[in-house]
């Protein structure tokens, strides 16, 4: 630790990951500060002028580093349910202004050389799956074949070549589904004219989550599930020893996506080959820690405190 400037944690006060990182920073003797994005702007004041921030009338110290957990600007969040129902246009305008303020502040920090894990432009990859998959493939990582399209014929041709395929939203959020014969009918594929979809070759095997901090693997776990998308139901999560090539793949994936902190999803295929599925820029890890006994917060805190 080289400075007592605070490490700024950006996220809701009661977010499990934000709480874990703050606790790990305190355990290191580091100074911490919280920008409670769930309370801004309704309950927390923030002023930005000439690059200087003030919170509730007091200067916000220039941070040593920043951990961006969440800027809490999702209009579909349960916190905004009533507003979304009663005044959707007003809510979208409000969210836009909130986001502009927070992103401006975080981008200014990054521009001044503050270590940010991760900058908003990087966090945005969660909703830009075709872009991220292109970054991963450009780094010579084994990525399952994919296509993003709103053209029915392209979707049919891809699925025929893939043999088995899945589909998922380009912007993330919804679960992954297997492509069945009913999904390739004219009636179903006509829906592509309303919004494009990401189709990807299905890889059967073991799901592996790898947490990368800086240029090192902090923790890795095998996720056992009967579901295609393990988010729909985990049977168990247990620590796993990575193969040397898997360790390199995870670190390369995080680096390719410009992430100082990442949750890289791999699949150990039934054919013995390991595939890179995606790199998550603000991964949840509190439940993973509890289920595996592994520690993700401490390595992340050390990385931030040593900025």
Secondary structure, 3 states (H helix, E strand, C coil): CCCCCCEEEECCCCCHHHHHHHHHHHHCCCCEEEECCCCCCCCCCEEEECCEEEECCEECCCCCEEEECCCCCCCCCHHHHHHHHHCHHHHHHHHHHHHHHHHHHHHHHHHCCCEEECCHHHHHHHHCHHHHHHHHHHCCCCECCEEEECCHHHHHHHHHHHCCEEEECCCCCCCCEECCHHHHCHHHHHHHHCCCEEEEECCCEEEEEEEEECCEEEEEEEEECCCCCHHHCCCEEEECCCCHHHHHHHHHHHHHCCCCEEEEEEEEECCCCEEEEEEECCCCCHHHHHHHCCCCHHHHHHHHHCC
